[in-house]
Amino acid sequence: MNPEPSPEEIVAARLLADPGLVQRSLDRDLAATAALGRTGVRVEPGADPAAVHETLRARADVLTFDSPVNAATQTKRRLHELPSAERRDGTPVHAYHASASATVREGSVVSDTADSDGSRVLVFHRHAPETGLVTVTLSARVRVETDGQAHLEAHGWPTPPTEPVHLFGGTGRDLLSQAVSDLADEQIPLDRPLLLLWGARLREGAPSDNQRLRVAELVTTRAGELNACLGQTDDYALMPDDEGWYGACLYRSALENLFETYLGSLTFTLLDAEDIDDTDEELRANLPGVRGAAAAVPEGVPVSHWWWDTAVSAGTDR
């Protein structure tokens, strides 16, 4: 059995002990959003596309969401999709907005379409470095209302992606070495070394016995984060409208690679087997029906990681 309470149990216990926790947390988030001082952007909705793009790029640093509550919600849901260095830029709300602004300012316009209500939706993509060995594609969606007011709608991984979101450089050995170094640094969130280990697997980088042992030793000190990663897999699996399939598959594969290659039976002293089974049931229930998945599946995914195939195979049925 899991030696630690689950993240859900920890949250429930905190709420019971302090009923005002949620309101105070929301108040802090709203205050952090207000402190950004972002005034929003106005453009001429019917202007030439190049002029609209230039205005949004030039004023990217004052773009914000349509409400402080939405800004706080998007930050909590998707901050972890940013490169770890970008997550640490001030408060979480500031970091998330700064990353979104960089994507609009520096990225490429991949879509500029009119919506049925007369508004205009633009999507910007930026390739951001996670480390010198990993690049992640970030996507910022901006809506220009019919009155010319422009605001952010989303920022993070493309949803749904049409090509691989994470690109790995270097050799499998390089990725393994960086992963072990990251695991030893508690300031680096666990999802980054797990991503590097997954990239090494895709590059067919076989760890040495010493590396296997070292990874296992370091991961056992971060069991709480490991449980949170499993919970994040569930969160992605439950997202509507094809938004979360990539995140669900990525997190599940990063975890499975850790279980298969490094932890073995030690897995079940850190995680509850029933929790893993429940996650897999969520994937079986929610991945069928995903659209446009095939081009975004990383090359070299092991056959045993069936969740990717489930998403791809189901994509033509919808």
C-alpha positions as CSV (number, residue, x, y, z in Angstrom):
1,M,0.0,0.0,0.0
2,N,1.0,3.6,-0.5
3,P,3.0,4.8,2.5
4,E,1.9,8.4,2.1
5,P,-1.6,9.9,1.8
6,S,-2.7,10.6,-1.7
7,P,-2.7,14.2,-3.0
8,E,-6.5,14.1,-2.9
9,E,-6.5,13.0,0.8
10,I,-4.0,15.7,1.7
11,V,-6.2,18.4,0.0
12,A,-9.4,17.1,1.7
13,A,-7.7,17.1,5.1
14,R,-6.5,20.7,4.6
15,L,-10.0,21.9,3.6
16,L,-11.6,20.2,6.6
17,A,-9.1,21.8,8.9
18,D,-9.4,25.3,7.3
19,P,-12.7,25.9,5.5
20,G,-11.6,29.4,4.4
21,L,-8.5,28.1,2.5
22,V,-10.1,28.1,-0.9
23,Q,-11.3,31.7,-0.7
24,R,-8.0,32.9,0.6
25,S,-6.2,31.1,-2.2
26,L,-8.6,32.6,-4.8
27,D,-8.1,36.1,-3.3
28,R,-4.3,35.7,-3.6
29,D,-4.6,34.6,-7.2
30,L,-6.8,37.5,-8.1
31,A,-4.5,39.9,-6.3
32,A,-1.5,38.5,-8.2
33,T,-3.4,38.9,-11.5
34,A,-4.3,42.5,-10.7
35,A,-0.7,43.2,-9.7
36,L,0.4,42.4,-13.3
37,G,-1.1,45.7,-14.4
38,R,-2.0,44.3,-17.8
39,T,-4.5,46.6,-19.5
40,G,-5.4,44.5,-22.5
41,V,-5.0,45.1,-26.2
42,R,-7.4,46.6,-28.8
43,V,-7.0,46.0,-32.5
44,E,-9.2,46.6,-35.5
45,P,-10.9,43.3,-36.1
46,G,-11.2,43.8,-39.8
47,A,-7.7,45.0,-40.3
48,D,-5.2,43.4,-42.6
49,P,-3.9,40.1,-41.0
50,A,-0.3,41.4,-41.0
51,A,-1.4,44.6,-39.1
52,V,-3.3,42.5,-36.5
53,H,-0.3,40.2,-36.0
54,E,2.1,43.1,-35.6
55,T,-0.2,44.9,-33.1
56,L,-0.5,41.8,-31.0
57,R,3.2,41.1,-31.0
58,A,4.1,44.7,-30.2
59,R,1.7,44.8,-27.2
60,A,2.1,41.2,-26.1
61,D,3.3,42.2,-22.7
62,V,-0.1,43.7,-21.8
63,L,-2.2,40.8,-23.1
64,T,-4.3,39.0,-20.4
65,F,-7.3,36.7,-20.1
66,D,-10.9,37.9,-20.2
67,S,-11.2,37.7,-16.4
68,P,-8.9,37.4,-13.4
69,V,-10.7,34.1,-12.4
70,N,-9.9,32.6,-15.9
71,A,-6.3,33.8,-15.6
72,A,-5.9,32.1,-12.2
73,T,-7.6,28.9,-13.5
74,Q,-5.5,28.6,-16.6
75,T,-2.4,29.2,-14.6
76,K,-3.2,26.4,-12.1
77,R,-4.2,24.0,-14.9
78,R,-1.3,24.6,-17.3
79,L,1.7,26.2,-15.6
80,H,3.5,22.8,-15.5
81,E,3.4,22.6,-19.3
82,L,5.9,25.4,-19.5
83,P,9.7,24.8,-19.4
84,S,10.7,24.6,-15.8
85,A,12.8,27.8,-16.0
86,E,9.8,29.7,-17.3
87,R,7.6,28.5,-14.4
88,R,9.9,30.2,-11.9
89,D,9.6,33.8,-13.3
90,G,8.1,35.5,-10.3
91,T,4.7,34.4,-9.0
92,P,3.0,31.5,-10.9
93,V,0.5,34.0,-12.5
94,H,3.3,36.3,-13.6
95,A,5.3,33.4,-15.0
96,Y,2.4,32.0,-16.9
97,H,1.5,35.4,-18.5
98,A,5.2,36.2,-19.2
99,S,5.5,32.9,-21.1
100,A,2.3,33.5,-23.0
101,S,3.5,37.0,-24.0
102,A,6.8,35.5,-25.2
103,T,4.9,33.0,-27.4
104,V,2.8,35.8,-29.0
105,R,5.8,38.1,-29.4
106,E,8.3,35.6,-30.7
107,G,6.2,32.8,-32.1
108,S,4.8,32.0,-35.5
109,V,1.1,32.5,-36.4
110,V,-0.1,29.0,-37.4
111,S,-3.8,29.9,-37.6
112,D,-5.9,33.1,-38.0
113,T,-9.6,32.3,-38.5
114,A,-13.0,34.0,-38.2
115,D,-15.4,32.4,-35.6
116,S,-19.1,32.1,-36.2
117,D,-19.9,35.0,-33.9
118,G,-17.7,37.4,-35.9
119,S,-14.7,37.3,-33.6
120,R,-11.2,36.3,-34.8
121,V,-9.0,33.6,-33.3
122,L,-5.3,33.5,-33.7
123,V,-2.9,30.8,-32.6
124,F,0.8,31.4,-32.1
125,H,3.4,28.7,-31.7
126,R,6.9,29.0,-30.1
127,H,9.6,26.3,-29.7
128,A,11.0,26.8,-26.2
129,P,14.0,25.1,-24.7
130,E,13.4,22.9,-21.6
131,T,17.1,22.1,-21.4
132,G,19.8,22.1,-24.0
133,L,18.5,18.6,-25.0
134,V,14.7,19.1,-25.1
135,T,12.5,21.6,-26.9
136,V,8.8,22.0,-26.2
137,T,6.2,23.6,-28.5
138,L,4.1,26.2,-26.7
139,S,0.8,27.5,-28.2
140,A,-1.0,30.7,-27.3
141,R,-4.6,31.3,-28.5
142,V,-5.8,34.9,-28.7
143,R,-9.3,36.0,-29.5
144,V,-10.1,39.3,-31.0
145,E,-13.7,40.2,-30.2
146,T,-16.0,42.1,-32.6
147,D,-15.4,45.3,-30.7
148,G,-11.6,45.0,-31.1
149,Q,-10.8,43.8,-27.6
150,A,-8.1,41.1,-27.7
151,H,-7.5,38.6,-24.9
152,L,-5.7,35.3,-24.2
153,E,-7.8,32.2,-24.3
154,A,-5.2,29.5,-23.6
155,H,-1.5,28.9,-23.4
156,G,0.5,25.7,-23.0
157,W,0.9,22.6,-25.2
158,P,-1.0,22.8,-28.5
159,T,-4.5,21.3,-28.0
160,P,-4.8,19.1,-29.9
161,P,-1.3,18.8,-31.2
162,T,-0.7,18.0,-34.9
163,E,3.0,17.2,-34.5
164,P,5.3,16.0,-31.7
165,V,5.2,18.5,-28.9
166,H,8.6,17.5,-27.4
167,L,11.7,17.2,-29.5
168,F,14.8,15.4,-28.0
169,G,18.4,16.2,-29.0
170,G,21.7,14.6,-28.1
171,T,22.1,10.9,-27.5
172,G,20.3,8.6,-25.1
173,R,23.4,8.7,-22.9
174,D,23.2,12.5,-22.8
175,L,19.5,12.5,-21.8
176,L,20.2,9.9,-19.1
177,S,23.0,11.9,-17.6
178,Q,20.9,15.1,-17.5
179,A,18.0,13.2,-16.0
180,V,20.1,11.8,-13.1
181,S,21.5,15.3,-12.4
182,D,18.0,16.8,-12.4
183,L,16.7,14.2,-10.0
184,A,19.3,15.1,-7.5
185,D,18.2,18.7,-7.6
186,E,15.0,19.1,-5.6
187,Q,14.4,22.6,-7.1
188,I,13.8,21.0,-10.5
189,P,10.2,19.6,-10.7
190,L,10.0,15.8,-11.1
191,D,8.3,15.9,-14.5
192,R,11.5,17.2,-16.2
193,P,13.8,14.3,-15.3
194,L,10.9,11.9,-16.1
195,L,10.6,13.6,-19.5
196,L,14.4,13.2,-20.0
197,L,14.3,9.5,-19.1
198,W,11.4,9.1,-21.5
199,G,13.4,10.8,-24.2
200,A,16.3,8.5,-23.5
201,R,14.0,5.5,-23.9
202,L,12.8,6.8,-27.3
203,R,16.5,7.2,-28.3
204,E,17.1,3.7,-27.2
205,G,19.5,4.8,-24.5
206,A,20.0,1.9,-22.1
207,P,20.9,2.9,-18.5
208,S,23.8,1.3,-16.7
209,D,23.2,-0.6,-13.5
210,N,24.6,2.3,-11.6
211,Q,22.2,4.7,-13.3
212,R,19.2,2.4,-12.6
213,L,20.1,2.3,-8.9
214,R,20.8,6.0,-8.7
215,V,17.4,6.9,-10.3
216,A,15.6,4.5,-8.0
217,E,17.3,5.9,-5.0
218,L,16.5,9.5,-5.9
219,V,12.9,8.8,-6.9
220,T,12.1,7.2,-3.6
221,T,12.8,10.6,-1.9
222,R,10.2,12.2,-4.2
223,A,7.2,9.9,-3.7
224,G,4.8,12.8,-3.2
225,E,5.7,14.3,-6.6
226,L,5.4,10.9,-8.1
227,N,1.9,10.5,-6.9
228,A,1.1,14.0,-8.2
229,C,2.3,13.0,-11.6
230,L,-0.1,10.0,-11.6
231,G,-2.9,12.4,-10.6
232,Q,-1.9,14.7,-13.4
233,T,-2.4,11.8,-15.8
234,D,-5.9,11.4,-14.6
235,D,-6.6,15.1,-14.9
236,Y,-5.5,15.1,-18.5
237,A,-7.6,11.9,-19.3
238,L,-10.7,13.7,-18.0
239,M,-10.3,16.9,-20.0
240,P,-13.0,17.4,-22.7
241,D,-12.8,17.9,-26.4
242,D,-9.5,16.2,-27.1
243,E,-7.6,18.7,-25.0
244,G,-5.8,16.3,-22.7
245,W,-5.0,13.2,-24.7
246,Y,-1.4,14.1,-25.4
247,G,-0.7,15.0,-21.8
248,A,-2.4,11.8,-20.5
249,C,-0.3,9.6,-22.9
250,L,3.0,11.5,-22.2
251,Y,2.6,11.4,-18.4
252,R,1.6,7.7,-18.5
253,S,4.5,6.8,-20.7
254,A,7.0,8.7,-18.6
255,L,5.7,6.9,-15.5
256,E,5.6,3.5,-17.2
257,N,9.2,3.9,-18.4
258,L,10.2,4.7,-14.8
259,F,8.3,1.6,-13.5
260,E,9.6,-0.8,-16.2
261,T,13.2,0.4,-16.5
262,Y,14.2,1.7,-13.0
263,L,11.8,0.8,-10.2
264,G,10.4,-2.6,-10.9
265,S,8.5,-3.9,-7.8
266,L,9.7,-0.9,-5.8
267,T,6.9,0.9,-7.8
268,F,4.3,-0.5,-5.4
269,T,5.9,0.8,-2.3
270,L,5.7,4.3,-3.8
271,L,2.3,4.1,-5.6
272,D,-0.8,2.2,-4.9
273,A,-1.4,-0.5,-7.6
274,E,-5.1,0.3,-7.6
275,D,-4.4,3.9,-8.4
276,I,-2.4,2.9,-11.4
277,D,-5.2,0.5,-12.5
278,D,-7.7,3.3,-12.0
279,T,-5.7,5.6,-14.2
280,D,-5.5,3.0,-17.0
281,E,-9.3,2.6,-16.8
282,E,-9.6,6.4,-17.3
283,L,-7.4,6.1,-20.4
284,R,-9.4,3.2,-21.8
285,A,-12.6,5.1,-21.2
286,N,-11.6,8.5,-22.5
287,L,-8.9,8.1,-25.3
288,P,-11.3,6.5,-27.8
289,G,-12.6,9.2,-30.1
290,V,-9.5,11.4,-30.1
291,R,-8.9,13.3,-33.3
292,G,-5.7,14.1,-35.2
293,A,-3.5,12.1,-32.8
294,A,-1.2,10.1,-35.2
295,A,1.2,12.9,-36.3
296,A,1.9,13.9,-32.7
297,V,2.8,10.5,-31.4
298,P,6.6,10.4,-30.7
299,E,8.7,8.1,-32.9
300,G,9.8,4.9,-31.1
301,V,7.0,4.5,-28.6
302,P,7.1,0.9,-27.2
303,V,4.3,-1.4,-28.2
304,S,3.5,-2.0,-24.5
305,H,2.5,1.6,-24.2
306,W,-0.9,0.9,-25.6
307,W,-2.5,4.3,-24.7
308,W,-0.9,6.0,-27.7
309,D,-2.2,3.3,-30.1
310,T,-5.6,3.6,-28.5
311,A,-5.7,7.3,-29.2
312,V,-4.4,6.9,-32.8
313,S,-6.6,4.0,-33.7
314,A,-9.7,5.7,-32.4
315,G,-9.0,8.9,-34.2
316,T,-10.6,7.8,-37.5
317,D,-13.9,6.8,-35.8
318,R,-15.0,10.4,-35.0
